[in-house]
Amino acid sequence: MAPLPDGFSYAEWNATYNALSFGIAAMGSATIFFWLQLPNVTKSYRTALTITGIVTLIATYHYIRIFNSWSEAFTVASKDGGDYEVQLTGAPFNDGYRYVDWLLTVPLLLIELILVMKLPQAETVSLSWKLGLASALMVALGYPGEIQEDLSVRWFWWCLSMIPFCYVVFTLAVGLAEATSKQPSPAAASLASAARYLTVFSWLTYPFVYMVKSVGLAGPAATMYEQVGYSIADVMAKAVFGVLIWALAAEKSAVEESGKLLPN
C-alpha cells in the first residue's frame, strides 16, 4: 500500500474508475455465465468449469474492494457547474488486493486449463503442482517490487519474478503443444491452442505494466496506466480465457456424447 500522488486530473481519475467498474462487470457476468453452463457439459469437465467460475468470483470480490478503495481515496466535485476537481481524501488506496487475487487465481487458471485438456492423471497432477507453484512464486516475488519507489529495487524483484514467469510461459507455449494436438477434434485442438496462447499473450501484458513506473513515468499518469493496464489484462486472462475453457469443455462434451470419443 503506497501513498497516491497528488494532482490527478478528472480524466485520469475517471479512466481508472471506469476500468475498475469494467473489471467488476466483466468478472461478475462471467461467473454467472460459467456456473449456468455447468449442466451443459459432461461430468468430466465440470470441475474445470467450476474452477473457472471460482476464479472470476474471486476476481469480482477483489475488484469491488479495489474499486471501493479507489473511490474512498478521492473526492470529486464540480464547483459552480464548472470542471470536475479531484482531491485526495487522505484515505489510503490499497492496491494489494490485486496481489492477493493473483496469488489465489493465477494457479487456478493454469489448473483449469490442464483439467479441461484431460491429460493422463499422472501428468495432470504433476503439471498442476509445477505450474501452480511456479505461478504463485512469480506473484509473490513481484509484490515486494510493486510497493517500492526505488527503481533499482523494483527492477531486482521484476527480474526475480520473471524466472518462474518464463518457465510457465514456456510450458504453455511449447510443453503443452503435443497434448493440444491430441485433442479429440480439430475444433477442440484449435480452442485448446487459443486458450494457451491467450494466456501467454495476456500474461506478457503484466510485466510491461509492472515496468510503467520503472521507465520514467511517475505521478498520476503512471498510476492510471498501471490500473487500466492491469484491469484489461485481468479481464483477458480470466473472463475471456474462461470463455475459451467453457467452449473447449462444451466441444469435447459434444464429441464424447456423439460417440466419436469414448470417455476415459
LOKOLTI-796790 format. One record per residue (C-alpha): residue number from 1; residue in one letter; x, y, z. Coordinates in nm, 4 decimals, always signed. Layout:
// LOKOLTI-796790
R pos code       c1       c2       c3
R NUM    A        X        Y        Z
...
***
This chain:
// LOKOLTI-796790
R pos code       c1       c2       c3
R   1    M  +0.0000  +0.0000  +0.0000
R   2    A  +0.1775  +0.3119  -0.1274
R   3    P  +0.0518  +0.6716  -0.0950
R   4    L  -0.1169  +0.8077  -0.4048
R   5    P  +0.0412  +1.1055  -0.5809
R   6    D  -0.1489  +1.4323  -0.5741
R   7    G  -0.2604  +1.6207  -0.8826
R   8    F  -0.4963  +1.3764  -1.0563
R   9    S  -0.6969  +1.5252  -1.3393
R  10    Y  -1.0593  +1.4221  -1.3751
R  11    A  -0.9728  +1.2307  -1.6938
R  12    E  -0.7034  +1.0268  -1.5139
R  13    W  -0.9273  +0.9544  -1.2167
R  14    N  -1.2228  +0.8666  -1.4403
R  15    A  -1.0211  +0.6340  -1.6650
R  16    T  -0.9200  +0.4290  -1.3621
R  17    Y  -1.2727  +0.4426  -1.2176
R  18    N  -1.4173  +0.3092  -1.5442
R  19    A  -1.1503  +0.0391  -1.5793
R  20    L  -1.2250  -0.0922  -1.2309
R  21    S  -1.6006  -0.0761  -1.2977
R  22    F  -1.5453  -0.2731  -1.6183
R  23    G  -1.3476  -0.5321  -1.4227
R  24    I  -1.6348  -0.5817  -1.1771
R  25    A  -1.8947  -0.6129  -1.4538
R  26    A  -1.6876  -0.8481  -1.6698
R  27    M  -1.5819  -1.0790  -1.3862
R  28    G  -1.9265  -1.0873  -1.2255
R  29    S  -2.1072  -1.1590  -1.5535
R  30    A  -1.8549  -1.4285  -1.6432
R  31    T  -1.9046  -1.6011  -1.3060
R  32    I  -2.2805  -1.6250  -1.3568
R  33    F  -2.2378  -1.7495  -1.7145
R  34    F  -1.9851  -2.0221  -1.6274
R  35    W  -2.1909  -2.1668  -1.3447
R  36    L  -2.5110  -2.1598  -1.5506
R  37    Q  -2.3290  -2.3644  -1.8148
R  38    L  -2.2297  -2.6447  -1.5746
R  39    P  -2.5260  -2.8708  -1.6668
R  40    N  -2.4387  -2.8338  -2.0361
R  41    V  -2.1008  -3.0085  -2.0154
R  42    T  -2.0281  -3.3684  -1.9219
R  43    K  -1.9184  -3.4654  -1.5721
R  44    S  -1.5539  -3.4920  -1.6842
R  45    Y  -1.5308  -3.1169  -1.7409
R  46    R  -1.7492  -2.9750  -1.4646
R  47    T  -1.4592  -2.9419  -1.2228
R  48    A  -1.2653  -2.7281  -1.4722
R  49    L  -1.5696  -2.5090  -1.5385
R  50    T  -1.6430  -2.4786  -1.1653
R  51    I  -1.2852  -2.3624  -1.1056
R  52    T  -1.3275  -2.1121  -1.3903
R  53    G  -1.6264  -1.9634  -1.2082
R  54    I  -1.4377  -1.9587  -0.8789
R  55    V  -1.1536  -1.7657  -1.0444
R  56    T  -1.3866  -1.4950  -1.1746
R  57    L  -1.5801  -1.4865  -0.8452
R  58    I  -1.2579  -1.4231  -0.6508
R  59    A  -1.1640  -1.1572  -0.9065
R  60    T  -1.5075  -0.9930  -0.8758
R  61    Y  -1.4691  -0.9672  -0.4986
R  62    H  -1.1231  -0.8154  -0.5196
R  63    Y  -1.2236  -0.5718  -0.7944
R  64    I  -1.5063  -0.4497  -0.5733
R  65    R  -1.2563  -0.3965  -0.2907
R  66    I  -1.0112  -0.2119  -0.5222
R  67    F  -1.2969  -0.0012  -0.6658
R  68    N  -1.4207  +0.0939  -0.3192
R  69    S  -1.0686  +0.1772  -0.2045
R  70    W  -1.0182  +0.3966  -0.5134
R  71    S  -1.3491  +0.5770  -0.4590
R  72    E  -1.2739  +0.6402  -0.0911
R  73    A  -0.9307  +0.7834  -0.1700
R  74    F  -1.0756  +1.0810  -0.3631
R  75    T  -1.3419  +1.3453  -0.3584
R  76    V  -1.4696  +1.4513  -0.6994
R  77    A  -1.6795  +1.7654  -0.7208
R  78    S  -1.7816  +2.0331  -0.9669
R  79    K  -1.7787  +2.3893  -0.8412
R  80    D  -2.0500  +2.6137  -0.9787
R  81    G  -2.1121  +2.3834  -1.2731
R  82    G  -1.7509  +2.4039  -1.3883
R  83    D  -1.4941  +2.1314  -1.4497
R  84    Y  -1.4682  +1.8474  -1.2032
R  85    E  -1.1897  +1.8763  -0.9485
R  86    V  -1.0239  +1.5715  -0.7968
R  87    Q  -0.8760  +1.5853  -0.4464
R  88    L  -0.7171  +1.3209  -0.2264
R  89    T  -0.9134  +1.2456  +0.0910
R  90    G  -0.6120  +1.1082  +0.2755
R  91    A  -0.7595  +0.7572  +0.2847
R  92    P  -0.5057  +0.5019  +0.1583
R  93    F  -0.5574  +0.3256  -0.1741
R  94    N  -0.4977  -0.0441  -0.1172
R  95    D  -0.3792  -0.1993  -0.4422
R  96    G  -0.2521  -0.5016  -0.2508
R  97    Y  -0.5879  -0.6637  -0.3228
R  98    R  -0.4563  -0.7327  -0.6733
R  99    Y  -0.1735  -0.9453  -0.5445
R 100    V  -0.3999  -1.1377  -0.3089
R 101    D  -0.6277  -1.2006  -0.6072
R 102    W  -0.3407  -1.3136  -0.8311
R 103    L  -0.1950  -1.5393  -0.5638
R 104    L  -0.5278  -1.7228  -0.5467
R 105    T  -0.6417  -1.7137  -0.9076
R 106    V  -0.3306  -1.7491  -1.1227
R 107    P  -0.2526  -2.1076  -1.0118
R 108    L  -0.6222  -2.1953  -1.0549
R 109    L  -0.6201  -2.0559  -1.4096
R 110    L  -0.3442  -2.2950  -1.5079
R 111    I  -0.5047  -2.5890  -1.3289
R 112    E  -0.8368  -2.5382  -1.5073
R 113    L  -0.6592  -2.5447  -1.8444
R 114    I  -0.4795  -2.8675  -1.7550
R 115    L  -0.8027  -3.0274  -1.6305
R 116    V  -1.0048  -2.9408  -1.9399
R 117    M  -0.7341  -3.0832  -2.1669
R 118    K  -0.7934  -3.4197  -1.9935
R 119    L  -0.4339  -3.5357  -1.9809
R 120    P  -0.3332  -3.8656  -1.8176
R 121    Q  -0.3814  -3.8461  -1.4413
R 122    A  -0.0119  -3.8587  -1.3509
R 123    E  +0.0680  -3.5797  -1.5971
R 124    T  -0.2285  -3.3754  -1.4775
R 125    V  -0.1151  -3.3929  -1.1143
R 126    S  +0.2485  -3.3222  -1.2000
R 127    L  +0.1755  -3.0225  -1.4225
R 128    S  -0.0811  -2.8813  -1.1790
R 129    W  +0.1735  -2.8802  -0.8969
R 130    K  +0.4616  -2.7468  -1.1069
R 131    L  +0.2694  -2.4696  -1.2808
R 132    G  +0.0651  -2.3826  -0.9720
R 133    L  +0.3709  -2.3405  -0.7503
R 134    A  +0.5703  -2.1566  -1.0197
R 135    S  +0.2882  -1.9082  -1.0815
R 136    A  +0.2380  -1.8475  -0.7070
R 137    L  +0.6118  -1.7883  -0.6685
R 138    M  +0.6006  -1.5430  -0.9602
R 139    V  +0.3281  -1.3364  -0.7906
R 140    A  +0.4990  -1.3498  -0.4508
R 141    L  +0.8284  -1.2261  -0.5969
R 142    G  +0.6584  -0.9421  -0.7828
R 143    Y  +0.4871  -0.7843  -0.4838
R 144    P  +0.7961  -0.6521  -0.2955
R 145    G  +0.8970  -0.4565  -0.6052
R 146    E  +0.5459  -0.3237  -0.6644
R 147    I  +0.5445  -0.1367  -0.3337
R 148    Q  +0.8918  +0.0142  -0.3811
R 149    E  +0.9714  +0.3596  -0.5142
R 150    D  +1.3421  +0.2785  -0.5591
R 151    L  +1.3765  +0.1821  -0.9272
R 152    S  +1.6757  -0.0449  -0.8706
R 153    V  +1.4768  -0.2450  -0.6142
R 154    R  +1.1775  -0.2640  -0.8487
R 155    W  +1.3985  -0.3979  -1.1291
R 156    F  +1.5567  -0.6523  -0.8946
R 157    W  +1.2226  -0.8051  -0.7961
R 158    W  +1.0957  -0.7820  -1.1542
R 159    C  +1.3917  -0.9913  -1.2714
R 160    L  +1.3378  -1.2492  -0.9975
R 161    S  +0.9671  -1.2845  -1.0755
R 162    M  +1.0456  -1.3302  -1.4446
R 163    I  +1.2256  -1.6603  -1.3734
R 164    P  +0.9119  -1.8601  -1.2799
R 165    F  +0.7165  -1.6481  -1.5308
R 166    C  +0.9359  -1.7683  -1.8191
R 167    Y  +0.9047  -2.1288  -1.7030
R 168    V  +0.5241  -2.1122  -1.7058
R 169    V  +0.5075  -1.9342  -2.0417
R 170    F  +0.7483  -2.1843  -2.1985
R 171    T  +0.5397  -2.4745  -2.0679
R 172    L  +0.2207  -2.3232  -2.2090
R 173    A  +0.3718  -2.2363  -2.5464
R 174    V  +0.5874  -2.5446  -2.6003
R 175    G  +0.5327  -2.8063  -2.3313
R 176    L  +0.1593  -2.8478  -2.3972
R 177    A  +0.1864  -2.8472  -2.7775
R 178    E  +0.1768  -3.2273  -2.8063
R 179    A  -0.1211  -3.2574  -2.5721
R 180    T  -0.3045  -2.9950  -2.7780
R 181    S  -0.2529  -3.1919  -3.0979
R 182    K  -0.4139  -3.4979  -2.9327
R 183    Q  -0.7459  -3.3272  -2.8622
R 184    P  -1.0455  -3.5232  -2.9942
R 185    S  -1.1459  -3.2892  -3.2775
R 186    P  -0.9928  -3.0105  -3.4862
R 187    A  -1.2230  -2.7600  -3.3126
R 188    A  -1.1114  -2.8786  -2.9688
R 189    A  -0.7459  -2.8619  -3.0707
R 190    S  -0.7983  -2.5084  -3.2028
R 191    L  -0.9714  -2.3972  -2.8821
R 192    A  -0.7012  -2.5529  -2.6623
R 193    S  -0.4345  -2.3765  -2.8666
R 194    A  -0.6244  -2.0465  -2.8442
R 195    A  -0.6547  -2.0820  -2.4640
R 196    R  -0.2815  -2.1483  -2.4313
R 197    Y  -0.1783  -1.8557  -2.6465
R 198    L  -0.4329  -1.6165  -2.4967
R 199    T  -0.2786  -1.6968  -2.1580
R 200    V  +0.0697  -1.6289  -2.2946
R 201    F  -0.0429  -1.3033  -2.4603
R 202    S  -0.2339  -1.1730  -2.1588
R 203    W  +0.0470  -1.2709  -1.9231
R 204    L  +0.3003  -1.0822  -2.1327
R 205    T  +0.0977  -0.7684  -2.0609
R 206    Y  +0.1675  -0.7830  -1.6864
R 207    P  +0.5483  -0.7416  -1.6914
R 208    F  +0.5159  -0.4376  -1.9188
R 209    V  +0.2503  -0.2758  -1.6995
R 210    Y  +0.4707  -0.3509  -1.3968
R 211    M  +0.7524  -0.1612  -1.5726
R 212    V  +0.5444  +0.1561  -1.6165
R 213    K  +0.6865  +0.3114  -1.3001
R 214    S  +1.0371  +0.1890  -1.3846
R 215    V  +1.0830  +0.3661  -1.7185
R 216    G  +1.0445  +0.7306  -1.6237
R 217    L  +0.6684  +0.7588  -1.5812
R 218    A  +0.5535  +0.8829  -1.2430
R 219    G  +0.2702  +1.0573  -1.0677
R 220    P  -0.0993  +1.0286  -1.1578
R 221    A  -0.0356  +0.9245  -1.5202
R 222    A  +0.1725  +0.6232  -1.4143
R 223    T  -0.0929  +0.5178  -1.1620
R 224    M  -0.3661  +0.5481  -1.4250
R 225    Y  -0.1761  +0.3453  -1.6865
R 226    E  -0.0968  +0.0802  -1.4283
R 227    Q  -0.4551  +0.0399  -1.3090
R 228    V  -0.6063  +0.0435  -1.6593
R 229    G  -0.3403  -0.1944  -1.7929
R 230    Y  -0.3834  -0.4463  -1.5128
R 231    S  -0.7623  -0.4328  -1.5450
R 232    I  -0.7553  -0.5070  -1.9183
R 233    A  -0.5026  -0.7877  -1.8704
R 234    D  -0.7120  -0.9404  -1.5891
R 235    V  -1.0288  -0.9464  -1.7998
R 236    M  -0.8432  -1.1174  -2.0846
R 237    A  -0.6647  -1.3640  -1.8562
R 238    K  -0.9746  -1.4603  -1.6555
R 239    A  -1.3076  -1.3782  -1.8199
R 240    V  -1.2078  -1.4194  -2.1861
R 241    F  -0.9841  -1.7168  -2.1051
R 242    G  -1.2737  -1.8695  -1.9120
R 243    V  -1.4986  -1.8417  -2.2181
R 244    L  -1.2422  -2.0438  -2.4135
R 245    I  -1.2309  -2.3040  -2.1340
R 246    W  -1.6116  -2.3296  -2.1474
R 247    A  -1.6090  -2.3570  -2.5278
R 248    L  -1.3448  -2.6308  -2.5135
R 249    A  -1.5384  -2.8222  -2.2464
R 250    A  -1.8589  -2.7877  -2.4486
R 251    E  -1.6904  -2.9076  -2.7696
R 252    K  -1.5307  -3.2093  -2.6034
R 253    S  -1.8590  -3.2922  -2.4291
R 254    A  -2.0394  -3.2856  -2.7639
R 255    V  -1.7781  -3.5123  -2.9219
R 256    E  -1.7984  -3.7622  -2.6372
R 257    E  -2.1758  -3.7634  -2.6322
R 258    S  -2.1928  -3.8174  -3.0076
R 259    G  -1.9895  -4.1363  -2.9669
R 260    K  -1.6841  -4.0113  -3.1570
R 261    L  -1.4750  -4.0388  -2.8421
R 262    L  -1.5188  -4.2896  -2.5634
R 263    P  -1.4723  -4.1334  -2.2185
R 264    N  -1.1540  -4.2395  -2.0423
***
